[in-house]
Amino acid sequence: MKNSINILKANAMVMLICAFLGMNIATNAQEKSTTNRGDDTQQKIMKKKILFVVTSHGVKGSTGLPTGYHLAEVAHPWMVFKNAGFEIDFVSPKGGKAPVDGLNLNDATNKAFWEDEVYHHKIENTMKPSEVDLTSYTGIYYAGGHGTMWDYADNVELASISSKIYENGGAIGAVCHGPSGLLNIKLSNGKYLVDGKNINAFSNEEEVAVKLENVVPFMLETKLIERGAKFSKAGLWQEKVVVDGRLVTGQNPASAKGVGEALLKVIQQADLVSLSVEGPADDVMGVNSEWLINDSNDANKAIKQMLNEKANPDELKGKKVAVVVSDGVEEIELTFVRKMLENRGAAVHIISPRKPNYPPMFGAYVPEKRSTHISTVKWMQNSGYIKIDKFLDEANSKDYDLVYIPGGAWNPDAIRADQDALKFIKAANENHKTVASICHGPWVLINAGLVKGRKITSWWNMHEDLKNAGGTVIDEPVVIDNGVITSRGPIDLAPFTQALIKSLKDVK
């Protein structure tokens, strides 16, 4: 009895260790060190910060007339964010001292900004785009002034900074000629940021009114409309602020304070949604792959041995394996098995559902790369992408000798609800093809109707689900029953993969 209890304790410890094993098995993997993170890093993440963009250009075309950023378009939003407890940083296309226009110090807010020693120093010593730490900001604001028309639109670095802040859930604001900086911002889906968005900026009529329509390199309103923006405007010099999701734009200097207030509200609403979450999540739980490979435990040694052994490249020649998988797959459970089978001559195909298209009301963002790749995780960390070989709706399980379903944080949950995936797996079983799954993958087997009456294993927190589905749970590294092979988790990858190899060799 005492020995049995010790064995149970050992198994529980192994399962606990397994929770740390969602990583790439590459021996050259680098671990991001978190042991020396000090209070300064945590404070930086916690502090509310916004990035203001100002122009570096000081002359209106060939006229020789001075220009720059418009002081009121910096000072009035600055006061809004300063009063809300934000720290404001400044960046310009060239960095260093930014030229100023509209230096009206009779305006109390302008005067307060101009005489603030800290912020006067900041705008006289702006950052270069290359010096911006993207993780620091919840939003970015483009101040106007005619100078922006010559150096905002074509600045690739600023456009990249803005797209990343926006796609990380941040907000973008711009006023007057500041929206010239929005023109060439592209999102990862290949579309311009302003395409289809409700937008406002310095109008064509206002440009004509100041007699600069033949001086500026382009008419801003016209160019925004060419980019697909839905432009709306007020009369000459009237305040106008337009909000479209996390994009806030204003028409002229009179709109500067309103843009600041609207942009602040957008950012605060995002904060309310996230409640007390502290971010960004740059310190997510994960595991060092070197620990998995080099630990002295026998199971770890077995994994390392498989990695280092010389495989017979003809051992599985002519055999075909379908890996049925979606986003959130545990990377090692896919990459290790695929590598071991391919080293022995098997053809391994990644077969996935097509890119999901969620309606806008879901608020879900799916990158364009998902059209051709699935995303992977390392336990809790997003990892990378793996190319899809075939989509489920164009694949036939009869073409394969083995169908494999890896686990992961949310891959099995997606696959078990995909009718094409379930049809593919059921057909494989009905045609006497081996079906294999590891860790959380057996959730899919429940929905495919392959658990009832079988001996089976899985990750520990699924045991009750398997029992409820009519399976007999066996707490062993690998369980084989009537054409279905299951395993507990990454720590069992060596014996699990050996079982797959044997199954493929037995195929006539």
Secondary structure as UniProt FT lines:
FT   HELIX           2..18
FT   TURN            19..20
FT   TURN            27..28
FT   TURN            35..36
FT   HELIX           39..46
FT   STRAND          49..53
FT   TURN            61..62
FT   STRAND          69..70
FT   HELIX           71..83
FT   TURN            84..85
FT   STRAND          87..91
FT   STRAND          100..101
FT   TURN            105..106
FT   HELIX           108..114
FT   HELIX           117..124
FT   STRAND          126..127
FT   HELIX           129..131
FT   HELIX           134..136
FT   STRAND          139..142
FT   TURN            146..147
FT   HELIX           148..151
FT   TURN            152..154
FT   HELIX           156..167
FT   TURN            168..169
FT   STRAND          171..175
FT   TURN            176..177
FT   HELIX           178..182
FT   TURN            183..184
FT   TURN            188..189
FT   TURN            193..196
FT   STRAND          198..199
FT   HELIX           204..209
FT   TURN            210..211
FT   TURN            213..215
FT   HELIX           220..226
FT   TURN            227..228
FT   STRAND          230..231
FT   TURN            236..237
FT   STRAND          241..244
FT   TURN            245..246
FT   STRAND          247..250
FT   HELIX           253..255
FT   HELIX           256..274
FT   TURN            275..276
FT   HELIX           289..294
FT   HELIX           298..308
FT   TURN            313..318
FT   STRAND          320..324
FT   TURN            327..328
FT   STRAND          329..330
FT   HELIX           331..343
FT   TURN            344..345
FT   STRAND          347..352
FT   HELIX           360..362
FT   HELIX           368..371
FT   STRAND          373..378
FT   TURN            379..380
FT   STRAND          381..387
FT   STRAND          390..391
FT   HELIX           392..394
FT   HELIX           397..399
FT   STRAND          402..405
FT   HELIX           411..415
FT   TURN            416..417
FT   HELIX           419..430
FT   TURN            431..432
FT   STRAND          434..438
FT   TURN            439..441
FT   HELIX           442..447
FT   TURN            448..449
FT   TURN            452..453
FT   STRAND          455..456
FT   HELIX           460..462
FT   HELIX           463..468
FT   TURN            469..470
FT   STRAND          472..473
FT   STRAND          478..481
FT   TURN            482..483
FT   STRAND          484..487
FT   HELIX           490..492
FT   HELIX           493..506
//
